[in-house]
Amino acid sequence: MLCKLTAMTFKRRKALCDDRGVAAVEFALVAPFFLMMVLGLIDFGRMFWVKSTMQFVVEQSARHAMVNPAITTTLLEDYADTQSANIGLTNATFIATSSSSGGINYMSIRGSYTFTFITPLITSTGVDLAALSKTPVS
């Protein structure tokens, strides 16, 4: 190895064996990949939070329809929008529909949201998230 050679001058041997700054170079090579991975994990966590929040809102709205069977679809959609805004989820769309099957009336509420990632390189288009809850009303 060059560091063990005795024929070289002391200064030249010192310059060849100097490993100061190696950690900084390794960090500069690894840091972008590590940061992209961490930001990607945060983004996926945000996506699952939005999905869970939407499911919670449609289930709460379905329970509200069950307790108030005379509620209209418009009022139920407004209720879902209010619940969503109170939790912190904005720009979600809720659509309520009523149906009947076998003499039982049902109220369904569907939530949809287009999730966009903050982290680059994951996807340039949004991911469509949906939640649905259906409950019998009498």
Order of alpha helices (4+ residues) and beta strands (2+ residues): alpha-alpha-alpha-beta-beta-beta
